[in-house]
Structure formats: structure tokens, C-alpha cells
């Protein structure tokens, strides 16, 4: 059996790799890039830095900074119109997963038109948009190396999963220096997001030898360094390991899949505006415990790769240590419950059935080792609240 493996055409990885952006643009034949980012990246000076790097090579650029933390169909439209008005020939996406996800959607809509809901899964978006150079500033989403984008539909509040080669960045520039100023909460949420990507890619029903190798490598990098970067944000060695681990985890799930954690996470984000990594973190220990009976060997491998179980532990020992470790990570990184986050209980009770139905419709739960029914997902959501 063969597997289709997708990767960015160009990957620059390491310290100061952002200085290679002009050469990448030249190799693509692009002369008029638009930087898509958010206001925080502008405030931190990252956009000035990149524009100066471009100017040194006589490349003029503009930027669009009106992306939002959880992009919506409405939030991307202004960017689409800006691209069309000024006829940019390429996009440099700078930021966490949200600016990169926004850029992916703008790339396709800016070139081909329509509304983002027309591109939702199960449609495979294989047409090429404007070429994207993705420059992640968090060690988390892995979006720089995936064929996915997630945009919330303003009309239905549903998070739309959009999939296809057309959303894969042409280039990924993975420069850990850009993560050194990331605040502790974002460091925690994006780090657990990356860990979730690696675990789910490895236990997914779509896992393969290639994705397994990337997922295990990602877990070996993320496991020992996740708490380290939270408590010691200036540890460059740990930051570098997390950044590469995040990218490898992105490659892993892009070429395998995510599963139940992500399927149930998206409605939490859509209805309660919980950041994506944080909603994954809320779910990960509970869903892992739910899923282990259907893939005990695979989860034991994860425990050993992360470094929370010994190589000589049997499956039961390793898996118990994994559950304990995931709970301890959430406690150490101060991951709140949904109630502690401030969600309204009555609203939760009113929409929990819809959340479960949307989660199942996303397709991700079907990749899980243990596939729950809608009723079981409702019970899991209720357990999450408590």
C-alpha cells in the first residue's frame, strides 16, 4: 500500500532562517509580496525586521495586519479584497496558526474567488492559490507544513475544515528566534497543541511509516522541552527543539490525520472562543484515557517517546504513566477547565448536542482508534465540564 506524502517545496530551518526569504521569493519568480500577520507581530517589530530584510534585496512589500486569533469568514474577506485590489503575486504569512490559516484562505479566495464555505471538507482544494511563504512565530500549530486551514463560518459558528494541496505553503521558514518573545500562556497552549498533533498522528487510523517517523521524532523533541520553555522562556536550546518538534508534528498529521481531540476541540473554540491549543489541552488527557483500550501499543509508544515511561515498562504501565503525565502537564501549565475559562453552563447545556454533531461531521473522530457515537461525545463533553 502506498501513501501520498505532501511537504512544502522549500524548508528553511534554524536560527536567522528568515534572512533567506528574499532568495525564496526570487526562486519563485515573485516580486510583490503581501505580508499577512497580526497587530502583535507588528508591535513586536517582526514585520519591520522582515521588510528590512526584503528591502536589502530591493524587494518592496506591504502588510495586512487585520487577522484575528480565531479567523472567520468575515475576517478574511478584507484581506482577500486587499490582495485583489493591489494585485500581489505572493504572500508571506507571519505569526501563529491564525495568521497562517488566514493567509491560506486568502491565497485561494484571492485568486479563485467564492466563499470559504464552498471550499470546506470533503472538497479537496487542489487548485493553486498565490504562493505562500509561511513564517511561524509559535511552536504549536505546524500550519507551515500542512494542507489544512480552519475558518469559522460567521453565519453558523461552525469551524470549517478546509483541505487540499492548494493550502500547502510553498515554503516554510522555521526560525525559533521568533518564539523567544511568546508569552507563557501562548507557549503552553501551542506547545500542547503540537504534542496533540504528534500523538494523534501516531494513533490515527491513517498513520503510516512516514508519518510515524515524524510523529515519534516530534514527541522526542516536545516531551522533554514543553515545561522547560514555559518556565524558562529564554532557553534557546529548548525553544529550538520545540520549534522543530512543532514542524515535524505538523508534517506528521498532514500525512496521517488528527483525530478525536481535534474533532471535539473545534466546536469548543467556535462556540466559546477558546484558543485552539487550549481547547486541545483541555481534552487531551480525557480523550487519551478514553482511546487507549483500542490502541494500547501505540499509546505506550507515545509515552516512551515523550519520555514519561521507561523503555522496559509494559503497555499498562506506560499507558498509566501517559495519562498521569498529561494531567500533570495541564496542571503545571495552568490549563483551565471550561468552567474556569468562563464558559456559560446553560449555553453549554443548550448546545452540547450540536457540538457533538459538528465534531462528528468534521471527520476527525472517525480517524480515532476508538470512534465514539454522538451520545458518547455528549457524555465526554459533559465530563470535560465537570
Secondary structure as the mmCIF struct_conf table of DSSP 4:
data_model
#
loop_
_struct_conf.conf_type_id
_struct_conf.id
_struct_conf.beg_label_comp_id
_struct_conf.beg_label_asym_id
_struct_conf.beg_label_seq_id
_struct_conf.end_label_comp_id
_struct_conf.end_label_asym_id
_struct_conf.end_label_seq_id
BEND BEND1 UNK A 9 UNK A 9
STRN STRN1 UNK A 10 UNK A 13
BEND BEND2 UNK A 14 UNK A 14
TURN_TY1_P TURN_TY1_P1 UNK A 15 UNK A 16
HELX_RH_3T_P HELX_RH_3T_P1 UNK A 17 UNK A 20
HELX_RH_AL_P HELX_RH_AL_P1 UNK A 21 UNK A 28
TURN_TY1_P TURN_TY1_P2 UNK A 29 UNK A 29
STRN STRN2 UNK A 33 UNK A 36
STRN STRN3 UNK A 38 UNK A 38
HELX_RH_AL_P HELX_RH_AL_P2 UNK A 39 UNK A 43
TURN_TY1_P TURN_TY1_P3 UNK A 44 UNK A 45
HELX_RH_AL_P HELX_RH_AL_P3 UNK A 46 UNK A 55
TURN_TY1_P TURN_TY1_P4 UNK A 56 UNK A 58
STRN STRN4 UNK A 62 UNK A 64
STRN STRN5 UNK A 66 UNK A 66
BEND BEND3 UNK A 69 UNK A 70
STRN STRN6 UNK A 72 UNK A 72
HELX_RH_AL_P HELX_RH_AL_P4 UNK A 73 UNK A 86
TURN_TY1_P TURN_TY1_P5 UNK A 87 UNK A 87
BEND BEND4 UNK A 89 UNK A 89
STRN STRN7 UNK A 90 UNK A 95
BEND BEND5 UNK A 96 UNK A 96
HELX_RH_AL_P HELX_RH_AL_P5 UNK A 97 UNK A 112
BEND BEND6 UNK A 114 UNK A 114
HELX_RH_3T_P HELX_RH_3T_P2 UNK A 116 UNK A 119
STRN STRN8 UNK A 120 UNK A 120
TURN_TY1_P TURN_TY1_P6 UNK A 121 UNK A 122
BEND BEND7 UNK A 123 UNK A 123
STRN STRN9 UNK A 124 UNK A 124
BEND BEND8 UNK A 127 UNK A 127
BEND BEND9 UNK A 130 UNK A 130
STRN STRN10 UNK A 131 UNK A 136
BEND BEND10 UNK A 138 UNK A 140
HELX_RH_3T_P HELX_RH_3T_P3 UNK A 143 UNK A 145
BEND BEND11 UNK A 147 UNK A 147
STRN STRN11 UNK A 148 UNK A 152
TURN_TY1_P TURN_TY1_P7 UNK A 154 UNK A 156
HELX_LH_PP_P HELX_LH_PP_P1 UNK A 158 UNK A 158
STRN STRN12 UNK A 159 UNK A 163
BEND BEND12 UNK A 164 UNK A 164
HELX_RH_3T_P HELX_RH_3T_P4 UNK A 165 UNK A 167
BEND BEND13 UNK A 168 UNK A 168
BEND BEND14 UNK A 170 UNK A 170
STRN STRN13 UNK A 171 UNK A 174
HELX_RH_3T_P HELX_RH_3T_P5 UNK A 176 UNK A 179
TURN_TY1_P TURN_TY1_P8 UNK A 180 UNK A 181
HELX_RH_AL_P HELX_RH_AL_P6 UNK A 184 UNK A 203
BEND BEND15 UNK A 204 UNK A 204
TURN_TY1_P TURN_TY1_P9 UNK A 205 UNK A 206
HELX_RH_AL_P HELX_RH_AL_P7 UNK A 209 UNK A 223
TURN_TY1_P TURN_TY1_P10 UNK A 224 UNK A 225
HELX_RH_AL_P HELX_RH_AL_P8 UNK A 226 UNK A 231
TURN_TY1_P TURN_TY1_P11 UNK A 233 UNK A 234
HELX_RH_AL_P HELX_RH_AL_P9 UNK A 236 UNK A 254
BEND BEND16 UNK A 255 UNK A 256
HELX_RH_AL_P HELX_RH_AL_P10 UNK A 260 UNK A 272
HELX_RH_AL_P HELX_RH_AL_P11 UNK A 276 UNK A 291
HELX_RH_3T_P HELX_RH_3T_P6 UNK A 292 UNK A 294
HELX_RH_AL_P HELX_RH_AL_P12 UNK A 296 UNK A 306
TURN_TY1_P TURN_TY1_P12 UNK A 307 UNK A 307
BEND BEND17 UNK A 308 UNK A 309
TURN_TY1_P TURN_TY1_P13 UNK A 311 UNK A 312
HELX_RH_AL_P HELX_RH_AL_P13 UNK A 315 UNK A 332
TURN_TY1_P TURN_TY1_P14 UNK A 333 UNK A 334
HELX_LH_PP_P HELX_LH_PP_P2 UNK A 335 UNK A 337
HELX_RH_AL_P HELX_RH_AL_P14 UNK A 338 UNK A 341
TURN_TY1_P TURN_TY1_P15 UNK A 342 UNK A 342
HELX_RH_AL_P HELX_RH_AL_P15 UNK A 345 UNK A 361
TURN_TY1_P TURN_TY1_P16 UNK A 362 UNK A 362
BEND BEND18 UNK A 363 UNK A 363
HELX_RH_3T_P HELX_RH_3T_P7 UNK A 364 UNK A 367
BEND BEND19 UNK A 368 UNK A 370
HELX_LH_PP_P HELX_LH_PP_P3 UNK A 371 UNK A 373
HELX_RH_AL_P HELX_RH_AL_P16 UNK A 374 UNK A 385
#
